[in-house]
Amino acid sequence: MLSEDQQRFWMGLLLQRAEAIGRQGEVPVSALVLDGKGRCIGFGGNTRERDQDPLGHAELVAIRQATVLRGDWRLNDCTLLVTLEPCPMCAGALVQARMGQVIYGARDPKRGAMGGTIDLSQHPSAHHHMKVIGGVLEEEASTMLAQWFRLRRRRADGTSAARSQTD
């Protein structure tokens, strides 16, 4: 298990990476998988827009990388850190991968599936339960996401306004 200082260290790195992902036009979310010895064995950022792939969530990219590197789909001794609470699809994948622990930054009360709208990590139907820690550097993660979406809405409004003036 990671200490609070280690959680904050890794989350800080993920937030820096998420900002870069946001500048590329993706929702700024990044994730990584640490093995039982604390080594990073998987890293992912959102790639949905770039790849036009609805499965291009940071968690899934990181899980895929980790399982390939390990040569095993079971990640019982691993920890996934992610800047945003996993959605139902990603939470389901984490259950399927038998992830040992999940640590996330911003809570997602609209789509979160590790306590936000549902908790798939502890759901009675889940064949695997994992430890979940939410809210690590939550203010920083939430602020980054809110600013990114605010800027995106402004750009969309500007584009719409420009179109209507030229039509």
VOBA-1610 file (N, C-alpha, C; in pm, whole numbers, padded with zeros to 5 digits, always signed):
BEGIN
Met+00083-00118+00000Met+00000+00000+00000Met+00088+00125+00000Leu+00041+00225-00072Leu+00117+00349-00084Leu+00091+00441+00035Ser+00196+00509+00079Ser+00179+00609+00184Ser+00106+00730+00124Glu+00057+00818+00210Glu-00009+00940+00161Glu+00086+01024+00077Asp+00213+01033+00118Asp+00311+01109+00040Asp+00332+01047-00097Gln+00338+00915-00105Gln+00354+00849-00234Gln+00230+00870-00322Gln+00113+00863-00263Gln-00011+00887-00338Gln-00009+01027-00398Arg+00029+01124-00317Arg+00032+01264-00364Arg+00140+01283-00471Phe+00253+01218-00455Phe+00361+01227-00555Phe+00312+01178-00691Trp+00260+01054-00694Trp+00214+00996-00820Trp+00098+01075-00879Met+00006+01120-00795Met-00108+01196-00846Met-00061+01329-00904Gly+00038+01390-00842Gly+00094+01514-00896Gly+00152+01493-01035Leu+00223+01383-01055Leu+00276+01353-01188Leu+00163+01328-01288Leu+00060+01257-01244Leu-00054+01232-01333Leu-00126+01360-01370Leu-00138+01453-01278Leu-00204+01580-01308Leu-00125+01660-01411Gln+00008+01658-01401Gln+00090+01725-01502Gln+00067+01663-01640Arg+00064+01531-01643Arg+00043+01461-01770Arg-00098+01487-01823Ala-00196+01493-01733Ala-00334+01518-01775Ala-00347+01656-01840Glu-00275+01754-01788Glu-00279+01887-01850Glu-00230+01881-01994Ala-00124+01806-02018Ala-00072+01791-02155Ala-00174+01719-02243Ile-00241+01621-02189Ile-00343+01547-02264Ile-00457+01642-02300Gly-00495+01728-02208Gly-00600+01827-02235Gly-00563+01922-02346Arg-00437+01962-02353Arg-00392+02051-02461Arg-00400+01983-02598Gln-00404+01851-02599Gln-00415+01776-02723Gln-00560+01757-02765Gly-00654+01812-02688Gly-00795+01803-02722Gly-00870+01689-02657Glu-00803+01613-02574Glu-00868+01503-02501Glu-00915+01554-02365Val-01016+01489-02308Val-01052+01519-02170Val-00929+01486-02087Pro-00882+01581-02004Pro-00754+01564-01934Pro-00758+01465-01819Val-00748+01338-01854Val-00745+01231-01754Val-00625+01143-01785Ser-00549+01110-01682Ser-00436+01018-01698Ser-00437+00918-01584Ala-00376+00802-01611Ala-00375+00693-01514Ala-00245+00616-01524Leu-00210+00548-01416Leu-00095+00458-01420Leu-00120+00340-01329Val-00048+00233-01357Val-00055+00111-01276Val+00081+00089-01214Leu+00083+00070-01083Leu+00205+00035-01011Leu+00196-00111-00971Asp+00306-00184-00987Asp+00306-00324-00943Asp+00327-00328-00791Gly+00332-00447-00737Gly+00345-00465-00592Gly+00474-00410-00534Lys+00573-00386-00619Lys+00701-00329-00573Lys+00706-00178-00594Gly+00595-00119-00641Gly+00590+00026-00661Gly+00645+00073-00793Arg+00666-00018-00888Arg+00717+00019-01020Arg+00601+00046-01115Cys+00615+00151-01195Cys+00511+00182-01294Cys+00520+00081-01407Ile+00412+00007-01428Ile+00410-00094-01534Ile+00304-00063-01641Gly+00234+00048-01624Gly+00135+00087-01723Gly+00101+00233-01707Phe+00090+00302-01820Phe+00052+00443-01818Phe-00047+00467-01929Gly-00146+00550-01902Gly-00242+00583-02007Gly-00300+00720-01989Gly-00335+00777-02102Gly-00410+00902-02106Gly-00529+00881-02198Asn-00629+00964-02185Asn-00744+00951-02273Asn-00700+00964-02419Thr-00755+00878-02504Thr-00723+00878-02648Thr-00850+00868-02733Arg-00965+00894-02675Arg-01091+00878-02749Arg-01097+00963-02874Glu-01062+01089-02864Glu-01069+01180-02980Glu-00962+01144-03083Arg-00841+01126-03038Arg-00731+01094-03129Arg-00758+00966-03207Asp-00801+00863-03136Asp-00820+00732-03198Asp-00963+00707-03244Gln-01053+00801-03212Gln-01196+00782-03241Gln-01243+00646-03187Asp-01209+00624-03061Asp-01233+00495-02995Asp-01302+00520-02861Pro-01427+00475-02846Pro-01495+00497-02718Pro-01429+00425-02601Leu-01342+00329-02629Leu-01271+00257-02523Leu-01139+00325-02485Gly-01110+00439-02543Gly-00984+00508-02519Gly-00980+00586-02389His-01017+00521-02280His-01009+00584-02148His-00872+00555-02088Ala-00823+00650-02011Ala-00689+00641-01953Ala-00668+00510-01876Glu-00768+00471-01797Glu-00755+00350-01716Glu-00737+00226-01803Leu-00816+00217-01910Leu-00808+00099-01997Leu-00674+00092-02068Val-00624+00208-02111Val-00492+00212-02177Val-00385+00164-02079Ala-00390+00213-01955Ala-00290+00175-01854Ala-00301+00027-01819Ile-00423-00024-01805Ile-00442-00166-01773Ile-00387-00254-01885Arg-00418-00218-02010Arg-00367-00296-02123Arg-00215-00304-02121Gln-00153-00189-02100Gln-00006-00185-02096Gln+00049-00272-01984Ala-00012-00263-01868Ala+00036-00339-01752Ala+00021-00489-01775Thr-00090-00532-01832Thr-00111-00676-01853Thr-00016-00731-01960Val+00012-00651-02060Val+00108-00695-02163Val+00247-00707-02101Leu+00286-00607-02024Leu+00419-00609-01962Leu+00434-00727-01866Arg+00330-00756-01790Arg+00335-00867-01695Arg+00313-01003-01759Gly+00245-01005-01872Gly+00208-01132-01932Gly+00101-01203-01853Asp+00018-01125-01783Asp-00088-01180-01699Asp-00198-01075-01687Trp-00324-01116-01697Trp-00434-01021-01687Trp-00475-00996-01543Arg-00423-01071-01449Arg-00458-01055-01308Arg-00363-00954-01243Leu-00420-00849-01188Leu-00340-00741-01129Leu-00368-00726-00979Asn-00384-00839-00911Asn-00420-00840-00769Asn-00327-00759-00680Asp-00198-00759-00709Asp-00102-00690-00623Asp-00073-00547-00672Cys-00151-00499-00768Cys-00124-00369-00830Cys-00217-00261-00780Thr-00175-00137-00804Thr-00252-00018-00771Thr-00268+00065-00896Leu-00390+00106-00924Leu-00415+00201-01032Leu-00440+00337-00971Leu-00370+00438-01020Leu-00395+00576-00982Leu-00450+00647-01104Val-00553+00730-01084Val-00616+00802-01195Val-00665+00936-01145Thr-00665+01035-01232Thr-00698+01171-01191Thr-00847+01194-01172Leu-00933+01105-01226Leu-01078+01119-01214Leu-01138+00984-01175Glu-01238+00986-01089Glu-01306+00863-01049Glu-01348+00783-01172Pro-01317+00655-01177Pro-01351+00573-01293Pro-01501+00567-01322Cys-01533+00564-01451Cys-01670+00548-01498Cys-01712+00401-01483Pro-01837+00367-01511Pro-01880+00227-01500Pro-01799+00131-01589Met-01766+00172-01710Met-01689+00084-01798Met-01551+00055-01738Cys-01484+00159-01692Cys-01350+00142-01637Cys-01354+00068-01503Ala-01453+00099-01421Ala-01466+00029-01293Ala-01490-00120-01317Gly-01570-00153-01417Gly-01592-00293-01452Gly-01465-00360-01498Ala-01385-00289-01577Ala-01257-00345-01623Ala-01163-00366-01505Leu-01165-00276-01408Leu-01080-00290-01290Leu-01120-00413-01208Val-01249-00438-01198Val-01296-00559-01131Val-01249-00681-01209Gln-01266-00679-01342Gln-01225-00793-01425Gln-01075-00819-01416Ala-00996-00712-01405Ala-00850-00725-01397Ala-00803-00762-01255Arg-00897-00769-01162Arg-00865-00804-01023Arg-00767-00703-00960Met-00783-00574-00997Met-00695-00470-00944Met-00700-00472-00792Gly-00584-00462-00728Gly-00578-00466-00583Gly-00628-00340-00516Gln-00593-00224-00575Gln-00629-00097-00514Gln-00646+00007-00624Val-00737+00100-00602Val-00758+00213-00693Val-00752+00340-00610Ile-00677+00437-00662Ile-00664+00567-00598Ile-00699+00671-00704Tyr-00795+00759-00673Tyr-00832+00859-00772Tyr-00833+00999-00712Gly-00828+01098-00800Gly-00825+01238-00760Gly-00965+01296-00747Ala-01019+01348-00857Ala-01150+01414-00855Ala-01262+01312-00847Arg-01359+01343-00765Arg-01480+01260-00758Arg-01570+01298-00876Asp-01649+01202-00923Asp-01740+01228-01034Asp-01882+01191-00991Pro-01956+01289-00938Pro-02090+01260-00887Pro-02192+01226-00996Lys-02159+01254-01123Lys-02252+01226-01233Lys-02228+01089-01297Arg-02101+01049-01311Arg-02069+00926-01383Arg-01976+00832-01307Gly-01935+00870-01189Gly-01840+00789-01114Gly-01898+00656-01070Ala-01816+00553-01080Ala-01864+00418-01046Ala-01784+00355-00933Met-01717+00440-00854Met-01648+00392-00735Met-01690+00477-00617Gly-01821+00506-00614Gly-01879+00583-00507Gly-01962+00701-00554Gly-01939+00748-00676Gly-02012+00865-00727Gly-02160+00839-00747Thr-02194+00752-00842Thr-02334+00716-00866Thr-02360+00572-00825Ile-02256+00493-00827Ile-02262+00352-00788Ile-02121+00315-00742Asp-02108+00208-00669Asp-01975+00163-00629Asp-01956+00019-00676Leu-01905+00006-00797Leu-01884-00127-00853Leu-01772-00202-00783Ser-01685-00130-00713Ser-01576-00198-00643Ser-01626-00282-00525Gln-01743-00250-00475Gln-01800-00322-00362Gln-01938-00378-00391His-01980-00371-00514His-02114-00415-00552His-02130-00565-00527Pro-02247-00608-00480Pro-02266-00752-00453Pro-02243-00842-00574Ser-02263-00790-00694Ser-02243-00872-00814Ser-02096-00888-00851Ala-02009-00807-00793Ala-01866-00813-00828Ala-01802-00936-00765His-01728-01008-00846His-01658-01127-00799His-01524-01092-00735His-01487-00966-00743His-01361-00920-00685His-01386-00783-00624His-01338-00762-00503His-01349-00633-00438His-01209-00576-00417Met-01199-00446-00434Met-01069-00381-00420Met-01078-00265-00322Lys-00965-00225-00273Lys-00959-00108-00186Lys-00963+00016-00275Val-01042+00115-00237Val-01055+00239-00314Val-01029+00357-00223Ile-00944+00447-00269Ile-00916+00572-00198Ile-00946+00685-00296Gly-01039+00770-00261Gly-01076+00882-00346Gly-01035+01014-00286Gly-01023+01114-00371Gly-00998+01250-00325Gly-00853+01288-00303Val-00758+01214-00362Val-00616+01250-00350Val-00589+01367-00446Leu-00545+01478-00392Leu-00527+01604-00467Leu-00656+01639-00541Glu-00767+01616-00473Glu-00899+01636-00534Glu-00921+01778-00583Glu-00884+01876-00505Glu-00908+02015-00546Glu-00834+02047-00675Glu-00708+02007-00684Glu-00628+02032-00804Glu-00687+01960-00925Ala-00726+01834-00906Ala-00782+01755-01016Ala-00916+01813-01061Ser-01002+01847-00968Ser-01133+01903-01001Ser-01120+02038-01071Thr-01030+02121-01023Thr-01009+02253-01083Thr-00959+02240-01226Met-00864+02149-01249Met-00811+02130-01383Met-00922+02087-01480Leu-01003+01991-01438Leu-01113+01944-01524Leu-01215+02054-01549Ala-01252+02128-01446Ala-01351+02235-01460Ala-01300+02342-01556Gln-01174+02379-01544Gln-01116+02480-01634Gln-01113+02430-01777Trp-01078+02304-01797Trp-01072+02247-01932Trp-01212+02249-01996Phe-01314+02206-01922Phe-01449+02206-01978Phe-01501+02347-02001Arg-01468+02440-01912Arg-01507+02580-01931Arg-01447+02635-02060Leu-01320+02611-02083Leu-01254+02657-02204Leu-01316+02590-02327Arg-01346+02464-02318Arg-01407+02392-02431Arg-01544+02450-02465Arg-01624+02481-02363Arg-01756+02541-02387Arg-01741+02679-02451Arg-01645+02758-02404Arg-01623+02891-02462Arg-01587+02879-02610Arg-01499+02787-02641Arg-01459+02767-02781Arg-01578+02723-02865Ala-01659+02634-02810Ala-01778+02587-02884Ala-01876+02702-02904Asp-01895+02784-02803Asp-01985+02899-02816Asp-01932+02998-02919Gly-01801+03020-02919Gly-01740+03111-03018Gly-01755+03059-03158Thr-01738+02929-03176Thr-01753+02868-03307Thr-01897+02879-03355Ser-01993+02854-03265Ser-02134+02863-03300Ser-02172+03004-03337Ala-02123+03101-03257Ala-02154+03240-03283Ala-02095+03286-03416Ala-01972+03243-03443Ala-01907+03280-03569Ala-01983+03221-03687Arg-02029+03099-03676Arg-02105+03035-03784Arg-02236+03109-03812Ser-02307+03145-03705Ser-02437+03209-03724Ser-02421+03347-03786Gln-02310+03417-03762Gln-02287+03548-03821Gln-02254+03537-03969Thr-02194+03427-04010Thr-02156+03413-04151Thr-02264+03346-04234Asp-02365+03286-04171Asp-02471+03216-04245Asp-02573+03311-04301
//
